[in-house]
Amino acid sequence: MINYNGKLTSSESINFDYNNRGFQYGDGIFETLIFENGNIKFQSEHWERITEGLKTLKISIPANKEELFHQIDELLNENKLAANSARIKIYFWRKNGGLYTPTSSECNYLISADPTVIKVSKLYQNVAISESVALQYSKFSALKSISAIEYVLAGIEKKERALEELIILNSEGLLAEASAANLFFFNSAQKKLFTPSLKTGCINGVVRRFIMKNVKRHGFEIEEIEWKLNEIPLNYSVFTVNVAGVNQLMKVENQHFNDSQEDLKSFLQLLKA
């Protein structure tokens, strides 16, 4: 079962409309959420990003926070996932009408919920810089847009090159993000944390938002940076972070970084409320 515009329905009952503006123009956003131990992780940050994205695209918000998360709970129960772990995806797109210039600001949305396995942190050594994708900063680059071609191509390149992870630079050669995650540079002894600035063109991830808001409670300082690969301090640990979990990069190209497992343990503590 899925939820389509607030109503539970069979996924087979949804007919594809070729006038769908998400399909024709990429006119929308999506959100991926993780349900674990009876809770949706980073719920406030997800709602923050949904509302920011829809407002930026001038699409009406179709439900308030309480209504939307109640509908997610209903779907989890209907799909018998309430006692398990689940990956939830929500797609928002503008209702039909017009060509490039729309005739409506109203919103369609669809929620799916499927079983998932919670990932454990991995240590990656086979990591390289993307040769096919470069990001560009704009007013929209931080959005989780349903037009995600850069990340599709990054995923293809990672697979073709048999890499564990791929680092994407922006058009100026600055570190932006990983193939599907934000980057963080961390040293627990120095109580310091760095992450690429949104001006590099990276997505403003949900976990990134959470860390930016809460890191000082743990006694750490955080700074947004615009670095090239050779500017990363070698005594820092490098992490990729998204809602699915945290991985540690031991090496990127031929450059080795701190492999401290204490840094990994300390970093994971920053993700706790």
C-alpha positions in Angstrom: 0.0 0.0 0.0 0.9 3.6 -0.5 -0.5 7.0 0.5 -1.6 9.2 -2.4 -2.7 12.7 -1.5 -3.7 11.6 2.0 -5.5 8.4 1.2 -4.3 4.8 1.5 -4.5 3.0 -1.8 -2.9 0.1 -3.6 0.3 0.9 -5.5 -1.2 -0.9 -8.5 -4.1 1.5 -8.6 -2.0 4.5 -9.5 -2.2 5.3 -13.2 0.7 7.2 -14.7 -0.4 10.6 -16.2 1.9 11.8 -19.0 1.0 15.4 -18.0 2.6 14.8 -14.6 4.7 17.9 -14.0 7.3 15.9 -12.0 7.8 13.7 -15.1 7.7 16.4 -17.7 9.7 19.2 -15.8 11.2 17.7 -12.7 8.8 20.2 -10.9 9.0 18.9 -7.4 11.1 17.5 -4.5 11.4 14.2 -2.6 12.4 13.1 0.9 13.8 9.9 2.2 13.2 9.0 5.8 14.3 6.2 8.0 12.0 4.5 10.6 13.9 2.7 13.3 13.0 1.5 16.8 9.5 3.0 16.6 10.6 6.5 15.5 11.3 8.5 12.4 14.8 9.8 12.7 15.4 13.6 12.4 11.7 14.3 12.0 12.0 18.0 12.6 14.8 18.4 10.1 12.8 16.5 7.5 9.8 18.8 7.9 12.0 21.8 7.8 13.5 20.7 4.5 10.1 19.8 3.0 8.6 23.2 3.7 11.7 25.1 2.6 11.8 23.1 -0.7 8.1 23.6 -1.5 8.2 27.3 -0.7 11.3 27.8 -2.9 9.5 26.1 -5.8 6.3 28.1 -5.0 4.3 24.9 -4.5 1.6 24.9 -1.7 2.3 22.7 1.3 -0.4 20.0 1.1 -0.6 19.0 4.8 0.7 20.3 8.1 3.4 18.4 10.0 1.1 16.5 12.3 -1.1 15.4 9.4 1.8 14.2 7.3 3.5 12.2 10.0 0.2 10.7 11.1 -0.3 9.5 7.5 3.2 8.0 7.6 2.3 6.2 10.8 -0.9 4.9 9.2 1.0 3.6 6.2 3.6 1.9 8.4 0.8 0.1 10.3 -1.0 -0.8 7.1 2.2 -2.3 5.6 3.0 -4.1 8.9 6.2 -2.2 9.4 5.5 -0.5 12.7 7.6 -3.1 14.6 10.4 -3.2 12.0 12.8 -0.8 10.2 11.5 1.0 7.1 12.6 3.3 4.3 10.0 5.9 3.6 9.9 8.1 0.5 7.7 11.1 0.0 7.4 12.7 -3.5 5.9 16.2 -3.9 5.1 17.6 -7.3 3.0 20.4 -8.7 -0.4 19.6 -10.1 -1.0 19.4 -13.8 -1.4 22.5 -16.0 0.7 24.7 -18.2 3.9 24.2 -20.0 7.1 25.7 -18.4 4.8 28.3 -16.8 2.4 26.4 -14.5 -1.3 27.2 -14.0 -1.4 25.9 -10.4 0.6 26.0 -7.2 -1.3 23.1 -5.7 0.6 19.9 -4.8 0.2 16.2 -5.3 2.1 13.9 -3.0 2.8 10.2 -2.7 4.2 8.3 0.3 5.8 4.8 0.1 7.1 2.7 2.9 9.2 -0.4 2.4 11.3 -2.7 4.7 15.0 -1.8 5.1 18.0 -3.1 6.9 19.7 -0.5 9.1 23.3 -0.1 7.9 26.4 -0.3 10.1 29.2 2.1 9.5 31.8 0.9 7.0 35.4 1.9 6.4 36.2 2.8 2.7 39.6 2.8 1.0 38.6 2.5 -2.6 37.4 6.1 -3.1 38.1 8.5 -5.9 37.1 12.0 -7.3 34.3 12.0 -9.9 35.5 12.4 -13.5 32.0 12.8 -14.9 30.1 15.1 -12.5 30.7 18.6 -11.2 28.2 20.6 -9.1 27.2 24.2 -9.5 25.8 26.5 -6.8 22.4 28.1 -7.4 19.4 29.0 -5.3 18.1 25.5 -5.9 21.2 23.4 -5.6 20.6 22.6 -1.9 17.2 21.2 -2.6 16.4 17.5 -2.8 14.9 17.9 -6.2 13.3 15.1 -8.2 15.6 16.1 -11.0 18.7 14.4 -9.6 20.6 13.6 -12.7 24.0 14.5 -11.2 23.6 11.9 -8.5 22.3 9.3 -11.0 25.4 9.8 -13.1 27.6 9.7 -10.0 26.1 6.4 -9.0 26.7 5.0 -12.5 30.3 6.2 -12.4 30.9 4.7 -9.0 29.6 1.3 -10.3 31.5 1.4 -13.5 34.8 2.2 -11.7 34.1 -0.4 -9.0 34.5 2.2 -6.2 33.2 2.0 -2.7 32.5 5.8 -2.7 32.8 8.7 -5.1 33.6 12.3 -4.1 31.9 15.1 -6.2 33.7 18.4 -6.7 32.0 21.6 -7.8 33.0 23.4 -11.1 35.8 25.2 -9.2 37.4 22.0 -8.0 36.2 22.4 -4.4 35.0 19.4 -2.4 31.2 19.4 -2.4 29.8 16.0 -1.3 29.8 12.2 -1.8 27.7 10.4 -4.3 24.7 10.4 -2.0 25.8 11.9 1.3 27.3 15.1 2.9 31.0 15.2 3.8 32.4 16.0 7.3 36.0 16.4 8.5 36.4 15.6 12.2 39.0 15.6 14.9 37.6 14.6 18.4 40.8 15.7 20.2 40.6 19.2 18.7 36.9 19.4 19.2 36.5 20.7 15.7 34.3 19.8 12.7 34.3 21.0 9.1 31.8 20.5 6.3 31.6 21.9 2.8 29.6 25.2 2.4 26.3 25.1 0.6 28.0 27.5 -1.8 29.9 24.5 -3.2 26.6 23.2 -4.6 26.0 20.4 -2.1 22.6 19.4 -0.9 21.6 20.6 2.5 21.1 17.2 4.0 18.9 16.4 6.9 21.7 15.0 9.1 23.8 18.0 8.1 21.1 20.3 9.4 20.8 18.3 12.7 24.6 18.5 13.3 24.8 22.2 12.5 22.1 22.9 15.0 23.2 20.6 17.8 27.0 20.2 17.6 27.8 22.9 20.2 25.8 21.0 22.8 28.5 18.4 22.6 31.3 20.9 23.1 32.4 21.0 19.4 32.8 23.9 17.0 31.7 23.6 13.4 32.8 25.6 10.3 31.6 25.6 6.7 34.6 25.5 4.4 35.5 25.6 0.7 38.5 23.3 0.4 40.3 21.3 -2.3 41.3 17.7 -1.5 44.8 18.6 -0.6 43.6 21.1 2.0 42.0 18.5 4.3 44.2 18.2 7.4 45.7 14.7 7.4 45.1 14.3 11.2 41.3 14.6 10.5 38.9 11.7 9.9 36.6 12.0 6.9 33.0 10.9 7.1 30.1 10.6 4.7 26.7 11.2 6.3 23.1 10.7 5.3 19.9 9.4 7.0 20.9 5.9 6.2 24.1 6.1 8.2 27.8 7.2 8.5 30.8 5.8 6.7 34.5 6.6 7.2 36.8 7.3 4.3 40.3 6.0 5.0 41.7 7.2 1.7 40.6 9.4 -1.3 42.7 8.9 -4.4 46.2 8.5 -3.0 45.6 10.7 0.1 45.3 8.9 3.4 43.4 10.3 6.4 43.1 9.6 10.1 41.7 6.1 10.7 40.8 6.7 14.3 37.9 4.6 15.5 37.6 6.8 18.5 36.7 9.6 16.0 34.0 7.4 14.5 32.6 6.7 18.0 32.7 10.4 18.9 31.1 11.4 15.6 28.2 9.0 16.0 27.5 10.5 19.4 26.8 13.9 17.6 23.8 12.3 15.9 22.0 11.6 19.2 19.4 14.1 20.3 
